[in-house]
């Protein structure tokens, strides 16, 4: 199939953004380079893994995906951070997505063995990608609200509210906003859009639309479960780390503004 899109077309788009002074030029350039590089490397790595069918390689690739997602949330997607945020994200993404990927491929899709690379890795990748975005949104909003609403939280605590009562509205709001992209995607599937990641690819590959829809049902519910569980886990863990168990006070000294690429800060365990 002849591809009419060239690098010159991308250059025109980049030039338009630069001329418009949207202050997105550097981010667009870096994101574009990362996208092309990462997808190319992924294809080179996955090809022999699909042929080998070795579970060690499958879980190794899945682990790298999870590690990358955790670093993305803790380092690149949040304006604020706290000691232990990396471990919170990593634990959440590993437990939730591995369990759901095994459930989806082995039990629901009936793939045997469940770790078949051609099914497990794409499914796991979609779960990690969506849950990473949800966690990034939820945690960023939660930490931002805890700082901006400092006086209101302290007033609630001073009037006798428990740490849970003071933090509950902000936790709920953060989880809801983090889930919003997934809920919006689920509500317009089939009516406004045809899912491009998997269903469109299957249809273009000659798969019957009804079979493609069944697969899409499974994927969307797995993604919904993944984003929900990861967002809830990370927000609750953040709550327990930042609020003192004895005094119910919010430990603002643990919240730090993300100023530089410092892996040692985010991987430091919370006291």
ABEGO torsion letter per residue (X at the ends): XBBABBAAAAAAAAAAAAAAGAGAAAAAAAAAAAAAAAAAAAAAAAAAAAAAGBAAAAAAAAAAAAAAAAAAAAAAABABBBBGAAAAAAAAAAAAAAAAAAAAAAAAAGBOBAABAAAAAAAAAAAAAAAAAAAAAAAAAAAAAAAAAAAAAAAAAAAGBBAAAAAAAAAAAAAAAAAAAAAAAAAABGAABBBAAAAAAAAAAGBBAAAAAAAAAAAAAAAAAAAAAAAAAAAAAAAAAABBAAAGBBBAAABBBBABBBAAAAABBBX
